[in-house]
Amino acid sequence: MIVVVAFEERAGEEALSRAKILEELYANKFFAYLTTIHPEGMEGEAKVKGANASWAAEEARLFLDEKGIEYENVIVSTFDSDTCVHPQYFACLAINL
């Protein structure tokens, strides 16, 4: 499993500090753990949730390309920080692969 945790630069130093803590705690638990920081003030970009998700997806795409992982072998799930998925959610995904 590749986990991508996407933060907004505009969230400030506290969020960046939390990002580092999360990475230290969980990076070794997955095939890959990526922390992305969506830059503030990108030209032509609205300040919406989708902008951060798009930034994270592009970072993930670069990682997949670097590792030679084919896109057709990837399932993407996008969650907010307050999302609670069913305890068997990821098991169900794995079974259906």
MODELLER restraints for C-alpha pairs under 7 A, 6 or more apart:
rsr = mdl.restraints
at = mdl.atoms
rsr.add(forms.Gaussian(group=physical.xy_distance, feature=features.Distance(at['CA:1:A'], at['CA:30:A']), mean=5.65, stdev=0.5))
rsr.add(forms.Gaussian(group=physical.xy_distance, feature=features.Distance(at['CA:1:A'], at['CA:31:A']), mean=5.42, stdev=0.5))
rsr.add(forms.Gaussian(group=physical.xy_distance, feature=features.Distance(at['CA:1:A'], at['CA:32:A']), mean=6.77, stdev=0.5))
rsr.add(forms.Gaussian(group=physical.xy_distance, feature=features.Distance(at['CA:2:A'], at['CA:30:A']), mean=6.28, stdev=0.5))
rsr.add(forms.Gaussian(group=physical.xy_distance, feature=features.Distance(at['CA:2:A'], at['CA:31:A']), mean=5.69, stdev=0.5))
rsr.add(forms.Gaussian(group=physical.xy_distance, feature=features.Distance(at['CA:2:A'], at['CA:32:A']), mean=4.63, stdev=0.5))
rsr.add(forms.Gaussian(group=physical.xy_distance, feature=features.Distance(at['CA:2:A'], at['CA:33:A']), mean=5.77, stdev=0.5))
rsr.add(forms.Gaussian(group=physical.xy_distance, feature=features.Distance(at['CA:3:A'], at['CA:32:A']), mean=6.25, stdev=0.5))
rsr.add(forms.Gaussian(group=physical.xy_distance, feature=features.Distance(at['CA:3:A'], at['CA:33:A']), mean=4.74, stdev=0.5))
rsr.add(forms.Gaussian(group=physical.xy_distance, feature=features.Distance(at['CA:3:A'], at['CA:34:A']), mean=6.12, stdev=0.5))
rsr.add(forms.Gaussian(group=physical.xy_distance, feature=features.Distance(at['CA:4:A'], at['CA:33:A']), mean=5.87, stdev=0.5))
rsr.add(forms.Gaussian(group=physical.xy_distance, feature=features.Distance(at['CA:4:A'], at['CA:34:A']), mean=4.61, stdev=0.5))
rsr.add(forms.Gaussian(group=physical.xy_distance, feature=features.Distance(at['CA:4:A'], at['CA:35:A']), mean=5.82, stdev=0.5))
rsr.add(forms.Gaussian(group=physical.xy_distance, feature=features.Distance(at['CA:5:A'], at['CA:34:A']), mean=6.22, stdev=0.5))
rsr.add(forms.Gaussian(group=physical.xy_distance, feature=features.Distance(at['CA:5:A'], at['CA:35:A']), mean=4.96, stdev=0.5))
rsr.add(forms.Gaussian(group=physical.xy_distance, feature=features.Distance(at['CA:5:A'], at['CA:36:A']), mean=6.25, stdev=0.5))
rsr.add(forms.Gaussian(group=physical.xy_distance, feature=features.Distance(at['CA:6:A'], at['CA:35:A']), mean=5.96, stdev=0.5))
rsr.add(forms.Gaussian(group=physical.xy_distance, feature=features.Distance(at['CA:6:A'], at['CA:36:A']), mean=4.75, stdev=0.5))
rsr.add(forms.Gaussian(group=physical.xy_distance, feature=features.Distance(at['CA:6:A'], at['CA:37:A']), mean=6.06, stdev=0.5))
rsr.add(forms.Gaussian(group=physical.xy_distance, feature=features.Distance(at['CA:6:A'], at['CA:52:A']), mean=6.80, stdev=0.5))
rsr.add(forms.Gaussian(group=physical.xy_distance, feature=features.Distance(at['CA:6:A'], at['CA:56:A']), mean=5.88, stdev=0.5))
rsr.add(forms.Gaussian(group=physical.xy_distance, feature=features.Distance(at['CA:7:A'], at['CA:36:A']), mean=5.99, stdev=0.5))
rsr.add(forms.Gaussian(group=physical.xy_distance, feature=features.Distance(at['CA:7:A'], at['CA:37:A']), mean=4.86, stdev=0.5))
rsr.add(forms.Gaussian(group=physical.xy_distance, feature=features.Distance(at['CA:7:A'], at['CA:38:A']), mean=6.12, stdev=0.5))
rsr.add(forms.Gaussian(group=physical.xy_distance, feature=features.Distance(at['CA:8:A'], at['CA:37:A']), mean=5.49, stdev=0.5))
rsr.add(forms.Gaussian(group=physical.xy_distance, feature=features.Distance(at['CA:8:A'], at['CA:38:A']), mean=4.82, stdev=0.5))
rsr.add(forms.Gaussian(group=physical.xy_distance, feature=features.Distance(at['CA:8:A'], at['CA:39:A']), mean=6.69, stdev=0.5))
rsr.add(forms.Gaussian(group=physical.xy_distance, feature=features.Distance(at['CA:8:A'], at['CA:52:A']), mean=6.83, stdev=0.5))
rsr.add(forms.Gaussian(group=physical.xy_distance, feature=features.Distance(at['CA:9:A'], at['CA:37:A']), mean=5.66, stdev=0.5))
rsr.add(forms.Gaussian(group=physical.xy_distance, feature=features.Distance(at['CA:9:A'], at['CA:38:A']), mean=5.62, stdev=0.5))
rsr.add(forms.Gaussian(group=physical.xy_distance, feature=features.Distance(at['CA:9:A'], at['CA:39:A']), mean=5.27, stdev=0.5))
rsr.add(forms.Gaussian(group=physical.xy_distance, feature=features.Distance(at['CA:9:A'], at['CA:40:A']), mean=5.64, stdev=0.5))
rsr.add(forms.Gaussian(group=physical.xy_distance, feature=features.Distance(at['CA:10:A'], at['CA:40:A']), mean=5.63, stdev=0.5))
rsr.add(forms.Gaussian(group=physical.xy_distance, feature=features.Distance(at['CA:19:A'], at['CA:35:A']), mean=6.93, stdev=0.5))
rsr.add(forms.Gaussian(group=physical.xy_distance, feature=features.Distance(at['CA:27:A'], at['CA:33:A']), mean=5.06, stdev=0.5))
rsr.add(forms.Gaussian(group=physical.xy_distance, feature=features.Distance(at['CA:36:A'], at['CA:56:A']), mean=5.96, stdev=0.5))
rsr.add(forms.Gaussian(group=physical.xy_distance, feature=features.Distance(at['CA:38:A'], at['CA:52:A']), mean=5.69, stdev=0.5))
rsr.add(forms.Gaussian(group=physical.xy_distance, feature=features.Distance(at['CA:38:A'], at['CA:55:A']), mean=6.13, stdev=0.5))
